[in-house]
């Protein structure tokens, strides 16, 4: 409401009292110097009405879990001592405030939204995860990119508390690492971002002598990683994947009967994309992946700085108002629920959408070219818990552990011995492990210069508006 501009302190400060007096005057309440139940109810009622909560059009609603998940979160918040209001599966101001308080207690990013990650952290907190230890490891990862039991099992084995947070993009990751908050200990940047992050002093060198499971890493994947991290000093492979095209066959067949769906032109050609606009056509919000693909579609098969930027701009500028940019933490749901019928994004996300939609989503490396990428494990230069960070990375290199992650997230791992522990439905899925032919059409995601990144941001901002 704009009445209070200081950081929340939990104290009845002069600024708080002034905000209370102003609110009371504006809404015809009896002036008070105390925070009463009546005052709180009045504030909640005004917020509910003024910020579109009653209509369900509040900011961030698209990121929330479903009603059952919301109700579970409200119950869990209550068990942890946070008053989330009625246990009705409805997301309102009181639930948001309780969620913000929980996030603050965890020293993670605060937005008050009950996402899948927040629900996972609530479950872990109620189960007493890491409650009786002073040792901590702070993890910062992509959305929907871990198996929750892996965190719990690590905590039990090592008696180390895991604090788990997420970021939306490599740019967001770098912003969080530069921020003044509590440092993180393990991060998962896309490999092509590693050189720039290391050059900026954001990443520290790995102490590989403390990694007992290093021999489990597939040397072929590690060699591919060296295309970005030349000496392998800063990173190790976590998951590898392709960037290609996903679609819902029933919806696309209605929108464009008889159309072959395994081409970039279904999204990057404006006339074709318009045919799918009625059922939703999009790209994942990852400019460093989509812009190089757009350059390929524009006649630049290999990244060449300015020439590739110009080619990508010619392709993407024509898609403004036609193609949606889908946030990374909403991409899986958008595919699974049919909010979009065709989109360009990550192979593993398409696999998760396949599982959630019971097989109604398909994915291919496009016939006209896709990208090959690796998400890496790294330790920030300012990490406070480097011993714990290396223990966690080493734990993820156990075959049984990383197989659990692959089974959940739908991405291929880089472990030589993990296949026997992976579900057949995952390791036999061509979206997870592409054929040799598909891989031959996949170019490694390029390393982008500072100028490239600035130019890409300009193009992307135009498409995203």
HELIX and SHEET records of a PDB file:
HELIX    1   1 UNK A   14  UNK A   26  1                                  13    
HELIX    2   2 UNK A   37  UNK A   50  1                                  14    
HELIX    3   3 UNK A   61  UNK A   63  5                                   3    
HELIX    4   4 UNK A   67  UNK A   79  1                                  13    
HELIX    5   5 UNK A   93  UNK A  106  1                                  14    
HELIX    6   6 UNK A  116  UNK A  126  1                                  11    
HELIX    7   7 UNK A  148  UNK A  158  1                                  11    
HELIX    8   8 UNK A  170  UNK A  178  1                                   9    
HELIX    9   9 UNK A  191  UNK A  199  1                                   9    
HELIX   10  10 UNK A  208  UNK A  210  5                                   3    
HELIX   11  11 UNK A  214  UNK A  216  5                                   3    
HELIX   12  12 UNK A  219  UNK A  225  1                                   7    
HELIX   13  13 UNK A  249  UNK A  255  1                                   7    
HELIX   14  14 UNK A  265  UNK A  268  1                                   4    
HELIX   15  15 UNK A  270  UNK A  276  1                                   7    
HELIX   16  16 UNK A  287  UNK A  297  1                                  11    
HELIX   17  17 UNK A  306  UNK A  317  1                                  12    
HELIX   18  18 UNK A  331  UNK A  336  1                                   6    
HELIX   19  19 UNK A  347  UNK A  356  1                                  10    
HELIX   20  20 UNK A  386  UNK A  396  1                                  11    
HELIX   21  21 UNK A  399  UNK A  409  1                                  11    
HELIX   22  22 UNK A  419  UNK A  421  5                                   3    
HELIX   23  23 UNK A  424  UNK A  427  1                                   4    
HELIX   24  24 UNK A  436  UNK A  440  1                                   5    
HELIX   25  25 UNK A  450  UNK A  464  1                                  15    
SHEET    1   A 3 UNK A 161  UNK A 167  0                                        
SHEET    2   A 3 UNK A 136  UNK A 142  1                                        
SHEET    3   A 3 UNK A 186  UNK A 187  1                                        
SHEET    1   B 2 UNK A 203  UNK A 204  0                                        
SHEET    2   B 2 UNK A 379  UNK A 380 -1                                        
SHEET    1   C 5 UNK A 324  UNK A 326  0                                        
SHEET    2   C 5 UNK A 281  UNK A 284  1                                        
SHEET    3   C 5 UNK A 342  UNK A 346  1                                        
SHEET    4   C 5 UNK A 236  UNK A 247 -1                                        
SHEET    5   C 5 UNK A 362  UNK A 364 -1                                        
SHEET    1   D 6 UNK A 324  UNK A 326  0                                        
SHEET    2   D 6 UNK A 281  UNK A 284  1                                        
SHEET    3   D 6 UNK A 342  UNK A 346  1                                        
SHEET    4   D 6 UNK A 236  UNK A 247 -1                                        
SHEET    5   D 6 UNK A 370  UNK A 377 -1                                        
SHEET    6   D 6 UNK A 442  UNK A 444  1                                        
SHEET    1   E 5 UNK A 324  UNK A 326  0                                        
SHEET    2   E 5 UNK A 281  UNK A 284  1                                        
SHEET    3   E 5 UNK A 342  UNK A 346  1                                        
SHEET    4   E 5 UNK A 236  UNK A 247 -1                                        
SHEET    5   E 5 UNK A 412  UNK A 413 -1                                        
END                                                                             
